[in-house]
């Protein structure tokens, strides 16, 4: 392997470019984290610097370096998507279960405590199923909204079929 070619691309890479990539890595690491203290920022800087250094040191050319950085950024993004579940507050999920219960209870009223408990179990299972299937918090909220809208539409359709509009007699019905 020609070492002049390998080191040559490094000589041509502007320090500002490396700094921009380092800042981009830092920003990806900080997504979803509240503004931290000085020690936390230092930790993010160390991680970002390590990622950039390994990519820089392991690359054979500039394109390889950029591909490696892009790959690492994508991995950070994917990890962040998986991490969204731990960032969702439990009381938020409970409020959603309560809304589902309210929606179901409006159309399937229960009078006994056992019925209310069953309603809660149904709402909880539905929320857990959507929570497990969602790929992000946005996807989770979209799926919950869609399910609530679907339930409302189904209940309205059933109500319309159960209480059809009374048919009106034609005005000339008895005049033959």
PyMOL commands that set and color helices and strands:
alter all, ss='L'
color gray80, all
select helices_A, chain A and resi 3-12+15-30+38-58+62-87+90-107+113-133+137-162
alter helices_A, ss='H'
color red, helices_A
deselect
rebuild
show_as cartoon
